[in-house]
Amino acid sequence: MALQTKNPIQAVISSVGAAANGGTANSTKPVITGTGDAGNANNVKLSLIDVLNLGEADLFQKDGKQQMMVTGSDGDTMDLSNTHIAGVADGQWEQHGTTQVGDVTYNVYEHSSANVELLIEPVIRIDMR
């Protein structure tokens, strides 16, 4: 499975296999691909609907939330848009500390009106509009 952003200059998000903490072989872990250096930094836009459609419950930590993990390189950016979804109250992404998965620490972002989490490597710059 792969999700390509609308802008062809932006990065591709692709599946790389099972989750670190007991995920199944069908679990997804989106990755921002590219070298991440000044000339090749990647920009990915991810909305709440993307996480709802592509994430899985308890994928990386058991807390009952729909989850996705995003890894990348220094210079990469993640645009977390707050698109309205029918039937879901308006809300926003908020950082809720960090978590450890394997040997890597991730920043945890939760949406205030949906039961979802994003685990994002700290090297990725977050743009919350």
NUKOL-377243 format. One record per residue: residue number from 1; residue in one letter; y, x, z of N, C-alpha, C, O, CB in turn. Coordinates in steps of 0.1 Angstrom, whole numbers. Glycine has a CB too. Example, Ala and Ser with C-alpha at 12.3 -4.5 7.8 and 13.67 -1.06 7.14 Angstrom:
BEGIN
+-----+----+-------+-------+-------+-------+-------+-------+-------+-------+-------+-------+-------+-------+-------+-------+-------+
:   i : aa :  n_c2 :  n_c1 :  n_c3 : ca_c2 : ca_c1 : ca_c3 :  c_c2 :  c_c1 :  c_c3 :  o_c2 :  o_c1 :  o_c3 : cb_c2 : cb_c1 : cb_c3 :
+-----+----+-------+-------+-------+-------+-------+-------+-------+-------+-------+-------+-------+-------+-------+-------+-------+
:   1 :  A :   -57 :   132 :    78 :   -45 :   123 :    78 :   -33 :   132 :    78 :   -33 :   142 :    85 :   -45 :   113 :    90 :
:   2 :  S :   -22 :   128 :    71 :   -11 :   137 :    71 :     0 :   129 :    79 :    11 :   134 :    80 :    -6 :   141 :    57 :
+-----+----+-------+-------+-------+-------+-------+-------+-------+-------+-------+-------+-------+-------+-------+-------+-------+
***
This chain:
BEGIN
+-----+----+-------+-------+-------+-------+-------+-------+-------+-------+-------+-------+-------+-------+-------+-------+-------+
:   i : aa :  n_c2 :  n_c1 :  n_c3 : ca_c2 : ca_c1 : ca_c3 :  c_c2 :  c_c1 :  c_c3 :  o_c2 :  o_c1 :  o_c3 : cb_c2 : cb_c1 : cb_c3 :
+-----+----+-------+-------+-------+-------+-------+-------+-------+-------+-------+-------+-------+-------+-------+-------+-------+
:   1 :  M :   -12 :     8 :     0 :     0 :     0 :     0 :    12 :     9 :     0 :    13 :    19 :     7 :     0 :   -10 :    12 :
:   2 :  A :    22 :     5 :    -8 :    35 :    13 :    -8 :    46 :     3 :    -9 :    45 :    -7 :   -16 :    35 :    23 :   -19 :
:   3 :  L :    57 :     6 :    -3 :    69 :    -3 :    -4 :    80 :     6 :    -9 :    84 :    16 :    -3 :    73 :    -9 :     9 :
:   4 :  Q :    86 :     3 :   -21 :    97 :    11 :   -26 :   110 :     4 :   -24 :   111 :    -8 :   -26 :    95 :    14 :   -41 :
:   5 :  T :   120 :    12 :   -20 :   133 :     6 :   -18 :   139 :     1 :   -31 :   135 :     6 :   -42 :   143 :    15 :   -10 :
:   6 :  K :   149 :    -8 :   -31 :   155 :   -13 :   -43 :   163 :    -2 :   -51 :   163 :    -2 :   -63 :   165 :   -24 :   -40 :
:   7 :  N :   169 :     8 :   -44 :   176 :    18 :   -50 :   166 :    29 :   -54 :   160 :    35 :   -45 :   187 :    24 :   -41 :
:   8 :  P :   164 :    33 :   -67 :   154 :    43 :   -70 :   157 :    57 :   -65 :   147 :    65 :   -65 :   153 :    43 :   -85 :
:   9 :  I :   169 :    59 :   -60 :   171 :    72 :   -54 :   166 :    73 :   -40 :   164 :    84 :   -34 :   187 :    75 :   -54 :
:  10 :  Q :   164 :    61 :   -34 :   160 :    61 :   -20 :   145 :    64 :   -19 :   138 :    65 :   -29 :   163 :    47 :   -14 :
:  11 :  A :   140 :    66 :    -7 :   126 :    70 :    -4 :   116 :    59 :    -7 :   119 :    47 :    -8 :   125 :    75 :    10 :
:  12 :  V :   103 :    63 :    -7 :    92 :    54 :    -7 :    86 :    54 :     6 :    84 :    64 :    13 :    82 :    58 :   -19 :
:  13 :  I :    82 :    42 :    11 :    75 :    41 :    24 :    60 :    39 :    20 :    57 :    30 :    12 :    80 :    29 :    33 :
:  14 :  S :    51 :    47 :    25 :    37 :    45 :    21 :    28 :    46 :    34 :    32 :    51 :    44 :    33 :    56 :    11 :
:  15 :  S :    16 :    40 :    32 :     6 :    40 :    43 :    -1 :    54 :    43 :    -4 :    60 :    33 :    -4 :    29 :    41 :
:  16 :  V :    -3 :    59 :    56 :   -11 :    71 :    57 :   -23 :    70 :    66 :   -28 :    80 :    70 :    -1 :    82 :    62 :
:  17 :  G :   -27 :    58 :    69 :   -40 :    57 :    75 :   -39 :    51 :    89 :   -30 :    44 :    93 :   -46 :    70 :    76 :
:  18 :  A :   -49 :    55 :    97 :   -51 :    48 :   111 :   -41 :    52 :   121 :   -35 :    63 :   120 :   -65 :    52 :   116 :
:  19 :  A :   -39 :    44 :   130 :   -29 :    46 :   141 :   -35 :    57 :   151 :   -47 :    59 :   151 :   -26 :    33 :   149 :
:  20 :  A :   -26 :    64 :   158 :   -30 :    74 :   167 :   -38 :    69 :   179 :   -47 :    76 :   183 :   -18 :    82 :   171 :
:  21 :  N :   -34 :    58 :   184 :   -41 :    53 :   197 :   -50 :    42 :   194 :   -48 :    30 :   198 :   -30 :    48 :   206 :
:  22 :  G :   -61 :    45 :   187 :   -72 :    35 :   185 :   -70 :    25 :   174 :   -77 :    15 :   174 :   -74 :    28 :   198 :
:  23 :  G :   -61 :    28 :   165 :   -59 :    19 :   154 :   -71 :    18 :   145 :   -79 :    27 :   145 :   -46 :    22 :   146 :
:  24 :  T :   -72 :     8 :   137 :   -83 :     7 :   128 :   -80 :    14 :   115 :   -69 :    19 :   113 :   -85 :    -8 :   124 :
:  25 :  A :   -90 :    16 :   107 :   -89 :    23 :    94 :   -79 :    16 :    85 :   -73 :    22 :    76 :  -102 :    24 :    87 :
:  26 :  N :   -76 :     3 :    87 :   -67 :    -4 :    79 :   -52 :    -4 :    84 :   -44 :   -10 :    78 :   -71 :   -19 :    77 :
:  27 :  S :   -50 :     2 :    96 :   -37 :     3 :   102 :   -27 :    11 :    93 :   -31 :    20 :    86 :   -38 :     9 :   116 :
:  28 :  T :   -14 :     7 :    93 :    -5 :    13 :    85 :     5 :    21 :    93 :     8 :    17 :   105 :     3 :     3 :    76 :
:  29 :  K :    10 :    32 :    88 :    20 :    41 :    94 :    29 :    45 :    83 :    27 :    54 :    76 :    14 :    53 :   101 :
:  30 :  P :    41 :    37 :    82 :    50 :    41 :    71 :    56 :    54 :    73 :    59 :    59 :    85 :    61 :    30 :    71 :
:  31 :  V :    58 :    61 :    62 :    64 :    75 :    63 :    75 :    76 :    53 :    74 :    71 :    41 :    53 :    86 :    60 :
:  32 :  I :    87 :    81 :    57 :    97 :    84 :    48 :    94 :    97 :    41 :    93 :   108 :    47 :   112 :    85 :    54 :
:  33 :  T :    91 :    97 :    28 :    86 :   109 :    21 :    98 :   117 :    16 :   109 :   112 :    14 :    77 :   105 :    10 :
:  34 :  G :    96 :   130 :    13 :   106 :   138 :     8 :   108 :   151 :    17 :   102 :   151 :    28 :   120 :   131 :     6 :
:  35 :  T :   115 :   160 :    12 :   117 :   173 :    20 :   127 :   172 :    31 :   126 :   179 :    41 :   121 :   184 :    11 :
:  36 :  G :   136 :   163 :    30 :   146 :   160 :    41 :   157 :   171 :    42 :   165 :   171 :    51 :   139 :   160 :    54 :
:  37 :  D :   157 :   181 :    32 :   168 :   190 :    33 :   181 :   184 :    28 :   181 :   173 :    23 :   164 :   203 :    26 :
:  38 :  A :   192 :   191 :    29 :   205 :   186 :    25 :   205 :   180 :    11 :   212 :   170 :     9 :   216 :   196 :    26 :
:  39 :  G :   198 :   185 :     2 :   198 :   180 :   -12 :   188 :   169 :   -14 :   189 :   162 :   -24 :   196 :   191 :   -21 :
:  40 :  N :   179 :   167 :    -5 :   168 :   157 :    -7 :   166 :   148 :     4 :   155 :   143 :     6 :   155 :   165 :   -10 :
:  41 :  A :   176 :   146 :    13 :   174 :   136 :    24 :   172 :   122 :    18 :   177 :   119 :     8 :   187 :   136 :    33 :
:  42 :  N :   164 :   115 :    26 :   160 :   101 :    21 :   167 :    91 :    30 :   170 :    93 :    41 :   145 :   100 :    22 :
:  43 :  N :   169 :    79 :    23 :   175 :    68 :    30 :   166 :    56 :    28 :   163 :    52 :    16 :   190 :    65 :    25 :
:  44 :  V :   162 :    49 :    39 :   153 :    37 :    38 :   160 :    26 :    45 :   165 :    28 :    56 :   139 :    40 :    43 :
:  45 :  K :   160 :    14 :    39 :   165 :     2 :    45 :   153 :    -6 :    49 :   145 :    -9 :    41 :   175 :    -6 :    35 :
:  46 :  L :   153 :   -10 :    62 :   142 :   -18 :    67 :   148 :   -30 :    75 :   156 :   -28 :    83 :   133 :    -9 :    77 :
:  47 :  S :   143 :   -41 :    72 :   148 :   -54 :    78 :   137 :   -59 :    87 :   126 :   -55 :    88 :   151 :   -64 :    67 :
:  48 :  L :   141 :   -69 :    95 :   132 :   -75 :   104 :   120 :   -81 :    97 :   109 :   -80 :   101 :   139 :   -86 :   112 :
:  49 :  I :   123 :   -87 :    85 :   112 :   -93 :    77 :   102 :   -83 :    73 :    90 :   -86 :    72 :   117 :  -101 :    65 :
:  50 :  D :   106 :   -71 :    70 :    97 :   -60 :    66 :    88 :   -57 :    78 :    76 :   -55 :    76 :   105 :   -47 :    62 :
:  51 :  V :    93 :   -56 :    90 :    85 :   -53 :   101 :    75 :   -64 :   104 :    63 :   -62 :   107 :    93 :   -50 :   114 :
:  52 :  L :    80 :   -77 :   103 :    71 :   -88 :   105 :    59 :   -88 :    94 :    48 :   -92 :    98 :    79 :  -101 :   104 :
:  53 :  N :    63 :   -85 :    82 :    53 :   -85 :    71 :    43 :   -73 :    71 :    32 :   -75 :    68 :    60 :   -86 :    58 :
:  54 :  L :    48 :   -62 :    74 :    41 :   -49 :    73 :    35 :   -44 :    86 :    25 :   -36 :    86 :    49 :   -39 :    67 :
:  55 :  G :    41 :   -48 :    97 :    36 :   -43 :   110 :    24 :   -50 :   115 :    19 :   -59 :   109 :    47 :   -44 :   120 :
:  56 :  E :    18 :   -45 :   126 :     6 :   -51 :   132 :     8 :   -51 :   147 :    15 :   -42 :   153 :    -7 :   -43 :   128 :
:  57 :  A :     3 :   -61 :   153 :     4 :   -62 :   168 :    -4 :   -51 :   175 :   -15 :   -47 :   171 :    -2 :   -76 :   173 :
:  58 :  D :     3 :   -45 :   185 :    -3 :   -35 :   194 :    -9 :   -23 :   186 :   -19 :   -17 :   190 :   -14 :   -41 :   202 :
:  59 :  L :    -2 :   -20 :   175 :    -7 :    -9 :   166 :    -7 :     5 :   173 :   -16 :    13 :   171 :     1 :    -9 :   154 :
:  60 :  F :     4 :     8 :   181 :     6 :    21 :   187 :     6 :    20 :   202 :     2 :    30 :   209 :    18 :    27 :   182 :
:  61 :  Q :    10 :    10 :   208 :    10 :     8 :   222 :     7 :    -7 :   225 :    12 :   -16 :   218 :    24 :    12 :   229 :
:  62 :  K :     0 :    -9 :   235 :    -5 :   -23 :   238 :     6 :   -30 :   247 :     6 :   -29 :   259 :   -18 :   -23 :   246 :
:  63 :  D :    15 :   -38 :   240 :    25 :   -45 :   247 :    27 :   -59 :   240 :    37 :   -66 :   244 :    38 :   -38 :   247 :
:  64 :  G :    18 :   -63 :   231 :    19 :   -76 :   225 :    29 :   -77 :   214 :    31 :   -89 :   209 :    21 :   -86 :   235 :
:  65 :  K :    35 :   -66 :   209 :    45 :   -67 :   199 :    40 :   -62 :   186 :    31 :   -54 :   185 :    57 :   -59 :   203 :
:  66 :  Q :    46 :   -68 :   175 :    44 :   -64 :   161 :    50 :   -50 :   160 :    62 :   -49 :   163 :    49 :   -74 :   151 :
:  67 :  Q :    43 :   -40 :   155 :    48 :   -26 :   155 :    47 :   -19 :   141 :    38 :   -22 :   134 :    41 :   -18 :   165 :
:  68 :  M :    57 :   -11 :   139 :    56 :    -1 :   128 :    61 :    12 :   133 :    69 :    13 :   143 :    65 :    -6 :   116 :
:  69 :  M :    56 :    23 :   127 :    61 :    37 :   131 :    67 :    43 :   118 :    62 :    42 :   107 :    49 :    45 :   136 :
:  70 :  V :    78 :    50 :   120 :    84 :    57 :   109 :    86 :    71 :   112 :    93 :    75 :   122 :    98 :    50 :   105 :
:  71 :  T :    81 :    80 :   104 :    83 :    94 :   106 :    91 :   100 :    94 :    91 :    94 :    83 :    70 :   102 :   107 :
:  72 :  G :    98 :   111 :    96 :   105 :   116 :    85 :   110 :   131 :    88 :   104 :   137 :    96 :   118 :   108 :    82 :
:  73 :  S :   120 :   135 :    81 :   125 :   149 :    83 :   140 :   148 :    87 :   147 :   138 :    85 :   123 :   156 :    70 :
:  74 :  D :   145 :   159 :    91 :   159 :   161 :    95 :   167 :   157 :    82 :   165 :   162 :    72 :   162 :   175 :   100 :
:  75 :  G :   177 :   149 :    84 :   186 :   145 :    73 :   182 :   131 :    68 :   191 :   125 :    61 :   185 :   155 :    62 :
:  76 :  D :   170 :   126 :    71 :   167 :   112 :    66 :   174 :   102 :    74 :   178 :   105 :    86 :   151 :   110 :    68 :
:  77 :  T :   177 :    91 :    68 :   184 :    80 :    75 :   176 :    67 :    74 :   169 :    65 :    64 :   198 :    78 :    70 :
:  78 :  M :   177 :    58 :    84 :   171 :    45 :    84 :   182 :    35 :    86 :   189 :    35 :    96 :   159 :    44 :    95 :
:  79 :  D :   183 :    25 :    77 :   192 :    14 :    78 :   185 :     2 :    83 :   176 :    -3 :    75 :   200 :    11 :    64 :
:  80 :  L :   188 :    -2 :    95 :   181 :   -14 :   101 :   190 :   -26 :    99 :   199 :   -28 :   107 :   178 :   -12 :   116 :
:  81 :  S :   188 :   -33 :    88 :   196 :   -45 :    85 :   192 :   -57 :    94 :   180 :   -58 :    98 :   195 :   -49 :    70 :
:  82 :  N :   202 :   -65 :    97 :   199 :   -77 :   106 :   200 :   -89 :    98 :   208 :   -98 :   100 :   209 :   -77 :   117 :
:  83 :  T :   190 :   -91 :    88 :   190 :  -102 :    80 :   185 :  -114 :    87 :   176 :  -113 :    96 :   181 :  -100 :    68 :
:  84 :  H :   191 :  -126 :    84 :   187 :  -138 :    91 :   174 :  -143 :    85 :   172 :  -143 :    73 :   198 :  -149 :    90 :
:  85 :  I :   165 :  -148 :    94 :   152 :  -154 :    90 :   152 :  -168 :    95 :   154 :  -170 :   107 :   140 :  -145 :    95 :
:  86 :  A :   149 :  -177 :    86 :   148 :  -192 :    90 :   138 :  -193 :   102 :   127 :  -188 :   101 :   144 :  -201 :    78 :
:  87 :  G :   142 :  -200 :   112 :   133 :  -202 :   123 :   134 :  -191 :   134 :   128 :  -193 :   145 :   119 :  -204 :   119 :
:  88 :  V :   141 :  -180 :   131 :   142 :  -170 :   141 :   157 :  -169 :   145 :   166 :  -167 :   136 :   137 :  -156 :   136 :
:  89 :  A :   160 :  -169 :   157 :   174 :  -168 :   162 :   180 :  -155 :   157 :   173 :  -145 :   156 :   176 :  -170 :   177 :
:  90 :  D :   193 :  -155 :   154 :   200 :  -143 :   151 :   198 :  -133 :   162 :   198 :  -137 :   174 :   215 :  -145 :   148 :
:  91 :  G :   197 :  -120 :   159 :   196 :  -110 :   169 :   200 :   -97 :   163 :   205 :   -96 :   152 :   182 :  -110 :   174 :
:  92 :  Q :   197 :   -86 :   170 :   200 :   -73 :   166 :   190 :   -63 :   171 :   182 :   -66 :   180 :   214 :   -69 :   170 :
:  93 :  W :   189 :   -51 :   164 :   181 :   -40 :   168 :   187 :   -33 :   180 :   199 :   -31 :   179 :   177 :   -31 :   156 :
:  94 :  E :   180 :   -30 :   190 :   185 :   -22 :   201 :   175 :   -12 :   205 :   162 :   -14 :   205 :   187 :   -32 :   213 :
:  95 :  Q :   180 :     0 :   209 :   171 :    11 :   213 :   166 :     8 :   227 :   174 :     5 :   236 :   178 :    25 :   212 :
:  96 :  H :   153 :     9 :   230 :   147 :     7 :   243 :   139 :    19 :   247 :   127 :    18 :   249 :   138 :    -6 :   242 :
:  97 :  G :   145 :    30 :   249 :   139 :    42 :   254 :   130 :    49 :   243 :   132 :    48 :   231 :   130 :    39 :   265 :
:  98 :  T :   120 :    57 :   249 :   111 :    65 :   240 :    97 :    62 :   244 :    94 :    57 :   255 :   115 :    80 :   241 :
:  99 :  T :    88 :    66 :   236 :    73 :    65 :   239 :    66 :    77 :   232 :    71 :    82 :   222 :    67 :    52 :   234 :
: 100 :  Q :    55 :    81 :   238 :    47 :    92 :   233 :    35 :    86 :   226 :    28 :    78 :   231 :    43 :   102 :   244 :
: 101 :  V :    33 :    91 :   213 :    21 :    87 :   206 :    15 :   100 :   201 :    21 :   107 :   193 :    24 :    77 :   193 :
: 102 :  G :     3 :   103 :   206 :    -3 :   117 :   203 :     6 :   127 :   210 :    10 :   126 :   221 :    -4 :   119 :   188 :
: 103 :  D :    10 :   137 :   202 :    19 :   148 :   206 :    34 :   146 :   202 :    42 :   155 :   204 :    14 :   161 :   201 :
: 104 :  V :    37 :   134 :   197 :    50 :   132 :   192 :    58 :   121 :   200 :    52 :   111 :   204 :    50 :   127 :   177 :
: 105 :  T :    70 :   123 :   204 :    79 :   114 :   210 :    87 :   106 :   200 :    92 :   112 :   191 :    88 :   121 :   221 :
: 106 :  Y :    87 :    93 :   202 :    94 :    84 :   192 :   105 :    76 :   200 :   103 :    72 :   212 :    85 :    74 :   185 :
: 107 :  N :   116 :    73 :   193 :   126 :    64 :   199 :   120 :    50 :   196 :   115 :    47 :   185 :   140 :    66 :   192 :
: 108 :  V :   121 :    41 :   205 :   117 :    27 :   204 :   128 :    18 :   201 :   138 :    17 :   209 :   108 :    23 :   216 :
: 109 :  Y :   128 :    10 :   190 :   138 :     0 :   187 :   131 :   -13 :   187 :   121 :   -15 :   181 :   145 :     3 :   173 :
: 110 :  E :   137 :   -23 :   195 :   132 :   -37 :   195 :   143 :   -46 :   190 :   155 :   -44 :   191 :   128 :   -40 :   210 :
: 111 :  H :   138 :   -57 :   183 :   147 :   -67 :   179 :   149 :   -77 :   190 :   139 :   -82 :   196 :   142 :   -74 :   165 :
: 112 :  S :   161 :   -81 :   192 :   164 :   -90 :   204 :   159 :  -104 :   202 :   158 :  -111 :   212 :   179 :   -90 :   206 :
: 113 :  S :   156 :  -109 :   190 :   152 :  -123 :   189 :   138 :  -124 :   183 :   133 :  -135 :   180 :   161 :  -130 :   180 :
: 114 :  A :   131 :  -113 :   181 :   117 :  -113 :   176 :   108 :  -104 :   184 :   114 :   -94 :   190 :   117 :  -110 :   161 :
: 115 :  N :    96 :  -106 :   185 :    86 :   -98 :   192 :    81 :   -86 :   184 :    69 :   -85 :   181 :    75 :  -107 :   197 :
: 116 :  V :    91 :   -77 :   180 :    87 :   -66 :   172 :    93 :   -53 :   177 :   103 :   -53 :   184 :    92 :   -68 :   157 :
: 117 :  E :    87 :   -42 :   173 :    91 :   -28 :   177 :    90 :   -19 :   165 :    81 :   -20 :   157 :    83 :   -23 :   189 :
: 118 :  L :   100 :   -10 :   165 :    99 :     1 :   155 :    98 :    14 :   164 :   106 :    16 :   173 :   111 :     2 :   145 :
: 119 :  L :    89 :    23 :   161 :    88 :    36 :   167 :    93 :    46 :   156 :    87 :    47 :   146 :    74 :    39 :   172 :
: 120 :  I :   104 :    52 :   159 :   111 :    61 :   149 :   113 :    75 :   154 :   118 :    77 :   165 :   124 :    55 :   145 :
: 121 :  E :   109 :    85 :   147 :   111 :    99 :   151 :   126 :   102 :   153 :   134 :    97 :   145 :   105 :   109 :   140 :
: 122 :  P :   129 :   109 :   164 :   143 :   112 :   167 :   151 :   119 :   156 :   163 :   119 :   156 :   144 :   120 :   179 :
: 123 :  V :   144 :   127 :   147 :   151 :   134 :   137 :   158 :   125 :   126 :   166 :   129 :   118 :   142 :   144 :   130 :
: 124 :  I :   153 :   112 :   126 :   159 :   102 :   116 :   171 :    96 :   122 :   171 :    91 :   133 :   148 :    91 :   113 :
: 125 :  R :   182 :    96 :   114 :   195 :    90 :   119 :   194 :    75 :   116 :   190 :    71 :   105 :   207 :    96 :   111 :
: 126 :  I :   198 :    67 :   126 :   197 :    53 :   125 :   210 :    47 :   123 :   220 :    50 :   130 :   190 :    47 :   138 :
: 127 :  D :   211 :    38 :   113 :   223 :    30 :   110 :   220 :    15 :   112 :   213 :     9 :   105 :   228 :    33 :    95 :
: 128 :  M :   227 :    10 :   123 :   225 :    -4 :   126 :   237 :   -12 :   123 :   247 :   -10 :   130 :   221 :    -6 :   141 :
: 129 :  R :   237 :   -20 :   112 :   249 :   -28 :   108 :   248 :   -41 :   114 :   257 :   -49 :   112 :   250 :   -28 :    93 :
+-----+----+-------+-------+-------+-------+-------+-------+-------+-------+-------+-------+-------+-------+-------+-------+-------+
***
